[in-house]
Amino acid sequence: MDIQSTTELNEAPQMLPPPPGTFVDREELIEHVGDFAVSQGYVVTIKQSKRDRVVVLGCDRGGVYRNRRKPVDESIAENSRNRKTGSRLTNCPFEALGKKEDGLWILSIKNGTHNHEPLKDISEHPSARRFSESEVFLIKEMTEAGLKPRQILKRLRQSNPELLSTPKHVYNVKAKLRQGNVSVRNFKSLRPQKSAVRNNYQSVVEPSWRQRNPPRVPNLIGGRFVDSQSFASMDVINPATLLVVSEVPLTTNEEYRAAVFAAKRAFPSWRNTPVAIRQRTMFKFQELIRRDMGKLAMNITTEHGKTLKDAYNEVLCGLEVVEHACGLATLQIGEFISNVSNGVDSYSIREPLGVCAGIYSFDFPAMIPLWMFPIAVTCGNTFILKPSEKDPGAAVMLAELAVEAGLPCGVLNIVHGTNDIVNAICDDEDIKAISFVGPNAAGAYVYARASAKGKRIQSNTGAKNHAVVMPDASLDATLTALVAAGFGGAGQKCMALSTVVFVGGLTPWEDKLVERAKALKVTAGTEPDADLGPVISKQAKERIHRLIEAGFESGAKLLLDGRNIMVHGYEHGNFIGATILSDVTDNRECYKEEISGPVLLCIQADSIDEAINIVNRNKYGNGASIFTTSGVAARKFQTEVEVGQVGINVPISVVPPFSSLTSTKSSFAGDLNFDGKAGIQFYTKVKSVTQQWKDLLSNDLTSLQFPCSNSDEASMQLPSS
């Protein structure tokens, strides 16, 4: 190389290679390299790819190249031919390698140098002038209609004013069309805002999980909804029709590790995001939930079976938690004590834990995840959500809204599966806390396994909620409350009133209670007049039938039997009508087990003391209600009953989100419960700081002492030197 070329090379702006790193998947790695390349003034393209193992990225040479010709005597023909050969552009030596190792993609730079100058404007690059797939088809249609290239270009610019193509490019496309080639090259590495190609391409091509029939529920990993590579999956069944709604994959271990990696990587940046910005994300999130409330409710009804009215109410209850998260800053305020010792201040601050996880069952597919991740992420944590495999659709829809609201990549992740994923979450050292809502046996297992690994855990499990009805209770109001709370949601909820204790006997209530229960319309939840929908699965239906039969055979009286109900138009659905068993005692299986179905058990007691003892002897301690017009009876019940949540003349004593959920006994395991101040405390840790800001004298021995309020007095008693 001559002196002139060397000088030009030294003066040329340097284009840096992208920093190496680890990425969740191939697309994220390509996007990282492409975005960095654009910031440096060059464009990358895929040179080689073995999709599941390796990808080689090179530099697409479009740009201004240095003059690489050697000075020659142009009068000689031989030199003229050499000059022409020497002026040809050669490939840029830049090369980046992405390789998959242990489920993650590792980026390394094989050659970070370039043989051309950087682009001053990305629009100078030829790729910015390429047409999208939809534009190519429009060109074909307009050509067949007889339009000239300039006319075609004018019309294309009406829908895409930023189109940089020229009539020459239209001519080239027409030539390809004549050859039968309508393919469009798409440079995935370009920034979306810099490349109309990528935006239009994504609007035409849907993700693979949406293209399947039935659709496959995606994982959310690192901000992207991706189809699982697992061959194993489970069907999500509409319980009213028994038709397959979708398939939920059993997430692979590699995909799970990628989700945890994405959450762990996103944590440092998210925890340092000002709490006001995190709150604004929640404000936008709740706005989007309101916008799509109808879609969420319909998905819940389709996958779970509850009526649309119950589904709407569920979304509204979850929305209250998001609204509570919008004002979380004041609940994270620490404490400050000035001058605890001479010139020494002490204060405490609340900090996020890191990566947290949530696991829940099918009961409330929208409300329960909204109990969990909005509070967790607003506190500064990142989150791994494992929905129920029976109705995961609502969780994915909520995640889509959270991403749309501006939640950064990796802050919220979703994985699907059964026991293997639950075990992985419990054992993973990178996960600091777990929230669980589900059956008693599963909750006890998760609590034991996760706490053995040193994790913080809150586990809301089984329930057998009681209503105590006093003889002086209002007849109509009490019956309405019992029927709504006992049979709403087909009894498949943790706060259903499954047992009623009638003080003084059942006789005055029996006929009216059966009459109200018979009036409930049993049909698919999507029907406008539905009162009672199906139960979640065939297995659940069979279990409920077994417990009803066991209660009847052990001596209980079957006042109303809903097992043989037939629903017109939905003959194969998992329907059970309202069922009432009386003369039940606390030693029967139907009482000891959580039925989770539209079954109301009736027990008789002679006094309020006996009724309270019945409630207290039960192993569960979720909630209990009393219906009475006596303030004395209500106060006695409130004081003596051993449950976490007490209702007085209300059927379901679920507290608002700014007041913590307070289950006890076997219904909860852990130290800190959901929502309210306890929810904030669960997802944060306290750090105490003691500081001293004063000039220290070299002979001041008190500066080396433990700071306390008596340090000054102690220093006065030290012997003088």
N, C-alpha and C positions, 0 to 999 in steps of 0.2 A: 504493500500500500504506500502511495506517495505521501509527501508532507501535506499537500492540500487536503487529501481524503482524511488523514489523521486529525487534522485541525477541525474538519467538519464533524468528525465523530465525537471529538471531545466537547465541541460546543453544542451538540445535539442534546435536547432534554432527555434525562434518564427516565425510562419506564420501569417501575419496580414490579417484580413478580408478586402474586398474591401470597400472603402468609400461610404456611402450612397449618393444618389443623385436623380435627376429627369431626365428622358430620354424621347426622342421623341416617341419611340415605343419599343415593346418587344424585337426585335432583337438587338437593340442598347444596351439595359440593359444587355442582356445575353452576348453580346460581351465585354462590360465593365467589368463584373464580371470575364469572362473567361480570358481576357488579364491580369487583375490584379492577378488572381490566378496563371497563368503561371509565372509571375514575382516573386511570393512568393514561388514557388515550389510545387504547387498542381494543380489538374485539377478538374473542376466542370462539373457536368452533370445535366440534367433536371430530377428532381424526380417526380414532379407533374405539370400539366399545364391545365388550363382552358384558352384557347388561347386568348379570348377577355377580360379576367378579371384578372387572376393571374397566376404566375409561381413560383414554388419553386425549388431552385437550391441547390444541395448538393455536397459534395466532393466525387469524384470517387477515391476509396482508393488506387489505384495503386501506390506503393511507398515502402519505407522501413519502417517497423513497429517496434516499440519497443518490447522487450521481455516481455510479460505481464504474463508469467508463475510464479507461486509461487513455492518456493523451496519445494520439496517433496522427500519422500523415494521411489525410483523407484523399490525397491525390492517387494513392496506390489502391488498386481494387482489392487486393488481398486484405489490406488493413481495413478497408471499408466493410468487407464481409466479417472480419473479426470484431469490428466496432458494433455491428448489428447484433452479433451473437453475445457480446459482453454486456449489452444494455438490457438484456432480458431480465425480468424480475425473478429472483429465486425465492424459494420458500423461507419463511422466517424460522430461525432455529428454536424459538420459544417452545417449551413443552412442559406440561404439567400432568402428573399421573395421579389418578384416584384409584385406590385399591381397597376392596372389602376384606376386613379382618375382624373376626369374632363379632360379626353383626353390625359393625360400624365401618364407615368409609374414611380412609386415611388419605390426606392430600400431601403429596411431596412434589417438589419442583426439580425436574430433571435438567432443564436449561432455562434460565431466567433472562437471557439476553435477546435483543431484537436487532434486525438489520434495517430498520426504517424509523422514521421520525413519528412522534405521536400525533394522533388526530386532534386538531383544535376543536372540532365540532363533530359529534357522533353522526350527524346527518351527512357528513362527507363520505361515510362508508357505504359501499354498494348495498349492503344488506338492508340499510334503511330505506332503500328504494324498491325493495321487493314487494310484490303484491301478496295479500293474504289469500287464503283458500277461497273465502267467499267472494273476494274481488275477482279472482280468476274466473269463477263461474259467471259472474256478472259480465265480464269481458266477453266470454263465450256467447252469452245470450245477446248482448248488444251487437256483437259482430254478425251473428246470424240475422239480426234485425236490420243490418245494413249501415250501422253507424261507423264513422271514420274514427281513427285513433284519437284525434284531438277532441272529438265530441265525446268519446268514451271517457277520456281523462277528465273532461269538464264535469261529467255526471258523477264520476267516482269522487271527485273533490267536494261535491255537495254533501256527501255523507262523511267524508274524511278530509277536512280542510288541510291537515298536516301532511297529506300525501306528497312525497317528493319525486315520484316517478315522472318520466318524460314520455312523449309520444314514441320515442325509440324503444322504451321498455314495453309499451303496449304492442308494438310491432313484434318484438321478441316473443311475447306471450302468444300472440296470434300464430306465430310460426310453430311454437310447441303444440298449440291446439290442433293445428293441421296434421301434426304427427301423432295425435291422440294422447299427448302427455299433459295432464292437468294437475300434476303433483306440485306441491309448494314446499320449498325448503324453509324450515323454521329454525332460527338460531335461538335456542333456549337460553343461551348465556347472556343475551342482551337484557338490560334493565327493562321492566315492563313499561315504565313511563317514557323510555327512549325508543321503544320498538313497537310500532303499530302492528307488526307481524305477530308478535307474541300475544298481544291482547286479543286480536281477532281470531287467532288460532285457538286460544283457550275458550272463546265464546262458541266456537264451532264444535270442538271435540270435548265431550263430557268425560269425567274420570271413569275408570274402568268399573268401579264399584256401582256406579249408577247405570251402567249399560247392561248389567246382568238382569236376568229375569228368572226368579225374583231378585230384586236388588240385594247387594251384600253390604252389611253394615260396616263402615270403615273404622279404622283406628285413627286417632288424632295424635300425631307424633311430630313434635317440633314445629307446630303451626300449620301442618299439612294433613289433610284427610287422605289417607292412603289405604288401598286395599291390602288386606293381610296376605302374606305368601303362604299361609297355612292351608293345607288341603282339607283339614277337619273343620266342620262347621255344624251349627245347630239351627233348626228352623224356628223362626218366630211365628207363632200361630195366632190367628184371630180367634179368640175363644168362642165367639158367637157363631162363626161359620166354619171353623176348623180349616180355613184356607191359609196357605203360607203367605205371610206378609213380606218377610225378608229372611235372609240367612245371616247369622251372627258367627263370625269366625272364632276359632280358638287360637288366640294370639300366640305366636311362636315366642320362645324364650329370647331369641335375638331381637324381635320387635319390642318385647317388653323392656329389654335392656336399653334399647335405643330411646324409648320413651323416658326412662329414668335419666338417661344421659342428657336428653334434651331439657328436662326439667332442672337438672343439676346445673347445666350450663347457663340456663336463663336466670337462675336465682340471683347471682351477684348484681346483675344490671337491674333486675326488678326490685330487689330490696332497697336499692339506692334511688329508685324512682320516687319523687316526692309523693307523700300520701295524698295530697290534693289531686294529683294527676291520676293516681289509682282510683280515687273516688269518682273523678269525672268519667272514667271508663265504666264504672258501675252505673252512673247516671244514664249513660248511653245504652248500657245493657238493659236496664229496666224499661227504657223507652222502646227498644226493639222487642222485648218480651210482650209488651202491650200490643205492639203492631201485629205480632204473629200469634197472639193468644188463641185464635180460632184454629190455626194449623196445629199448634201444640195440643190443644184439647182433643182434636180429631185423632191425632196420632195416639194419644193415651187411650182413648176409647177403643181404637182399632186393635191395639196390642194388648191392653190390660182387660178391657171389657166393661169397665165402669161407665155409667151414663155420662152423656156430654155435660150435663149440669154438674155432676161430681168432678169431672175432669176440669171444667172451668174453675171451680172452687179450689181444686188442688193447685192449679197454676197461680191463682191469686194469693194463696197462702205462701207459696214459694216466692212470689214477687215481693211480698212484705219483707222477706229476709234480704233481698237485693236492695230494697229501699232503705233498710236498716244499715246495710253496708255502705250506702252513700254518705252516711254521717259518722263513719267509724273513727275519724281522727280524734275526736274528743275522748273516746273511750281508750285510746292508746297513750294518753298523757301520763307521764310518770310523776314522781314526787321529788320535791327539792327542799332540802333543809340547809339554811344558811348558817355559817359560822358554828358548826358543831364543836369545833375547837378553835383556838385563836388563829384566824386566817384560813380556816379549813371549811370547805363546803362539801356536802354529800347529797347525791341525787341518784334516782333510779330511772331507767329507761326500759321500754318494752321493745324487743327485737323479734323479727320473724324466726321461725325454727329452721327453715330450709325447704326440702322436698317433703310434702305431705301427701297422704292418699286417702281415698274414700271408697268404701265397698258397701253395697246396699242390695236389698232384695226387691221384689217386684211391686210391693204395696203402693208406693207413690213414686212413679218413674220420673216425675218432674220436681216435686216438692223436696224430696230427700237430697238429690244432688244440689239443689239450691240452698238447702241447709248447710251444705259443706263448702263447696269451692268459692262462692262469692266472699264469704267471711275470710277464708284462708288466704286467698290471693290479695284481698284488700289490705290484709295485715302485712303483706310483703312476701308471702310464701309462693312457691310453685306447687302444682298439684297433679296427681295421677288419679284418674277416676276409673273405677271398675263397675260399670252398671250391671244390673241383672241381665242375664242372658235371655230372659223371657220377654222383656219389653225395653230394649235399649234405645229405641228410636228417639224418645224425648230427650235423652241425655245428649245425643249427637246433634239434635236440632238446637238445643241450648248452647252447645259448644260452638256451633256455626254462628249463632248470634253473638257470643262472647268474642269470637275472632273478628266479626264485623264491627263490634263496638270498639275494637282497638287493642284487645288483649295481645301482648307481644308473643311472638313465636316461642313455644316451649313453656310458657307459664301454665297453660292448661293442656293436659294430655289425656287421651282415653285409650284404654286397652280392654279387650273382651276375653272372656274365658270362664273357667270354672275353678276346680280345686288347685290346679297347677299355678294359675296366676295369683290366686289368694295366698298360697304358700310363698310364692316369690315375693309378694309385697310384704308379708310378715317377716321374711328372713333378710330382706335387702337392707344393708347397712346405710345406704344413702337416704332411705326414707326415715324421717324423724318422728312422724306421728300418723296415726290411722284413726279415721272415723268409720264406725260400722253401724249399720241398721239392718236387722234381719232376725231370723229365727233364733230361739234360745240356744240350741245345740251348736249352731254355727258361730254365734256370738261368743259363747264360752270358749270354743276352739280358737278363734281368732285372738281373743284377749290373752289366752294362755300362751299361744305361740309368739305373738308380737311382743308381749311384755317380757317374755323370757329373753328376747333380743334387746331389751332396754328401751323399747319404744314407748312413747306416750300414746295412750289409746283411750277412746271413749266408745263404748259399745252399748247401744240400745237394742234390747233383745225382746223376748217374749212378753205377752201381756194377757191378763184375764181381768178385764175391767168390770167393776161392779156398780150397779145403781141400787141404792137403798130407797125404797118408796114407803113413806110414812102414811098412816091412815088419813091424815089431814091434807095430803097433797092435792093440788088442783088436778081434777080428773082429765080434762081435755089437754091441758098443757103438758102434763106428764106423759100421757099416751102418745102424743105427737113426738115428744122428745125420745121416748123409748123406741118407737118404730123407726124414726130417722137414724138414731145412733146405733141401733141393733142391726138394721138391714141395709143401711147406706153403704155403697161400694161393695155390695154383696158380703158385707162383714169382713172384707179383706183389708183391714187397716188396724194399726197398732192401738188406736184409741177407740175402737168399736166397743159399745156396751154389750158384752156377750152374756152377762149374768145379771139378773134382777132379783133382789131380796125384798120380798113384800112383808113388811112388819104388820102383824095382825091377820095375815092370811091373804090368799090370792083371789078368793071368791068374788069380792066386789069389782075386780079388775079383769077377770078372765075373759068373759064374753066380749067386752069392748076391745081388749087387746087382740084377740083372734080376729075380730071383725076388721080392725084397722090393718092388720097384717095381710088378710085375704085381699084387701082392696089394692094392694100394690101390683102394678102392672109389670110382669116379667117378660122382657124381650131384649133384643140387641140394644146396646147403649146408644147407637146412632139413631134409633127411632125417637121421634119427638115426644112421645108420651111415656117413655121408659122410666120406671121407678127402680127396677132391680135388674142388673145385667148378669152375665155369666161369671163363673169363677175362672181363674186363670188357666187351668189345664185339666185334662182328663184325669191325671193322677190326683190333683187336688179334689176333684169331684168325687172320686172313689174313696178318698180318705174321709171326707165329710160324711158320705153315706155310711161308712163303717162306724164312725163315732156316734151318729144318730141311732143306728141299729144297736150298738153296744149300750147306749143309754136306755133305750126302750126295753131291751132284754134284761137289764139289771133292775127294772122296776119303775122307771120314770114313765110318766103319762104323756103320750104324744097328742098334744092339743091341736097341732097343725103340722101336716106332713107335706113338704115340698119336693120330695125326692122324685116323684113320677110325673113332674110337670112336663108338658109338651108345648113348645113355642112354635106357632105357625110361621113357616118360612125359614125357621132356624132349627129344624128338627134334630140336627146333629151337634148342636152347640152344647157347651158345658153349663147348662142351666140347672139351678136348684132354686125352688121357690122358698118363700119365707117359712121357716120351721120353728115351732115352739114346743119345748119340753118342760113339763112341770113335775113337781114332787122329786126334784133332783137333790141329791145329797152330795156333800163334799168329798166322799170317798169313791165316786164314780169316775170312770175314765173320761167321759165327756166333759166333766167339770175340771179334772186335773190337767187335761191337755188343752192347748190353744187350738180351737177349732178353725179359725180363720175362714168362716163361711157365714151364710145368712141363717144362723141358728141362735135362738134366744133361749137361755136356760132360766127357769123360774124356781126360786127357793123361798120357803116360808120361814119366818122367824117370829117369836112371840114378843120380842122387845127390841129396842134400838141397841141395847148392850149386846144381845145375841147377834144382831145383824153386823155390828162392828167386829165382833169376834170372828164371824165367818169371813169377812174381808181380810182381817189381819192374819188368819191362819193360812191363807193362800200364799204360795211361794212368790207370786208376782206382785210387784208394787208400782205399777205404772200410774193408774189413776182410778178414782172412784167418785161417784156423785151421790148426793142426797136430794130428794124431792120432798119438800115440806113447807108448811106455812109457819112453823114454829122457829123462832130465832134461837131458843134454848136448845132444841134438838140439833139445829144446824151447827151451833157453836160446839156442842159436845162432839158431834161427828168430826168436825174440822180438827179438833184437838186430839182425839183419840185414835182416829184411823191412821194406819201405817202405810201410806202410799205417797208418791211424789207429787201428784197433782190432784187437787180436791175441787170438785164442782158442787155448787149449791144452786139447785134449780136450773142447772145447765147440763146438757147431756154429755158433752165431751170437753173436758177441762184442758184444752190445748192453749198454752200461753202464747201471747204475741212475741215476735222475735226479739224485742228489746228486753224481755224477761226470760231467763234461762229455763229450758226444759229440765224437769227435776224428777226423773224416774228413780225408784229405789229397789232394794232387795234384788231378786233375780232378774228384774227387768232392766238393770243397768250395771255395767262394770266399768270402773274407772274413777278418776277423781274429779274431772271437770266435764260438765255436760254441754249440750248444744245451746247455741244462741246466747243473747244477752252478754253480760260481763264474763260469764263463765266461758262462753264461746271464744271471746277475745283472749282470755287467759290461756285457753287450750292451745291456740295457734300462735302464741307468743311466749317468750321467756324474758325474765327480768334480769337486767344487769345493773349492778350498783357501782357507782363511781364516786370516789373521794378525791377531791382536788385541793391543791394549795397553791396560791399565787402570791408570793411575797419574797422579798430578798432574804436569802439565807446567810447568816453570819457564820464564818468558819468555826467559831467557838460556841455556836448555839447548839447545845446538846439536845435540847427539846425537839429539834427538827428531826432527829432520828428516832424519836419515840412513837409508839402507836398513838394516833390522834384520838383524844377523848376529851370530854368536857372538863376533866380535872387535871389536864396536862399542865396548865399554868400554875395550879397550886402545887403540883408535884415538883415543878422546876424551882419553885421558891425554896423547897426543902433540900435541894441538892447542895452539898458542901462546896464552898468557894475554893478555887484553885490557889 
